């Protein structure tokens, strides 16, 4: 059966071809510009039905070796660049959400690739042995691949575990008022209706113990910080993470008395973004260990590839902070954004955390 995938899935194959064709990957800045710093690629390892290693040699070939150490194929690096250019064009022209690219699938077969996405139980999409010219050391590292060729991908996915519960205070709402407010379809308009009724929202608790513990693992005040960010985000049509954090910093809910409140809150949010990017998920207890221990590889809209190596942690954090936004989850699926009265008579509302890349 022919391979079919979306733009993001085909982008993983594109990244494989492009990286093997160039034999190196450039570091990027927070705006995804390529820097002069680059990392030579010693090999790329991909596991499917069998484990294959792709290694550039001195003759500008890629030598494909199987898990028994037997040479499977030897193909010029120029061929990989040609195939990556063809694949890039096909991805850009695709109109369907899922599509086939027979020519690319044929070439994949010659190098042992039978799937668009290598099987993975963690956040690493590709494993690369890169050489750090500054430390003269080489390490096998897992990288998460994000592509701008398709729709914007999520950094932290929404679900019932990411619900935050707020008390509705300041005014006593009747059941009729609750029904009337819940009938407002737009989220911003519904939140405005709550405030116009004389109510305020006060963070009460998270409803999923595992995700709450994961946030506390990062910082004991992290649940409160995220709750404050979600309240600020609820006032704007679209808000970047950076914009929201700047507003929260001005309010200073943690009563930070240092000289630079913005940097204080920015640092806290960067901790969350980095851990969510490289390993932490809401519903699984977080042990602090990164799956994508190498960092991020980004396929830009123009097809260029930049790398955010975890050794340059500040660059990874800046990229995540500058290129993410809050997004509202499904109201119907996650009980998000609707008022309800508990058995004790208190009225509550849930807001939901989801973070997506801007592009």
Buried (B, 14 or more C-beta within 10 A) or exposed (E): EEBBBBBBBBBBBBBBBBBBBBBBBBBBBBEBEBEEBBBBBBBBBBEEEEBBBBBBEEEEBBBBBBEEEEEBBEBEBEBBBBBBBBBBEBBEEBEEEEBBBEEBBEBBEEBBBEBBBBEBEBBBBBBBBBBBEEEEEBBBBBBBBBBBBBBBBBBBBBBBBBBBBBBBBBEEBEEEBBEBBBEBEEBEEBBBBBBEBEBEBEBBBBBBEBBBEBBBBBBEBBBBBBBBBBBBBBEEEEBBBBBBBBBBBEEBBBEBEEEEBBEBBBBBBBBBBBBBBBBBBBEEEBEEEBBBBBBBBBBBEEBBBBBBBBBBEEBBBBBBBBBBBBBBBEBEEBBBBBBBBEEEEEBBBBBBBBBBBEE
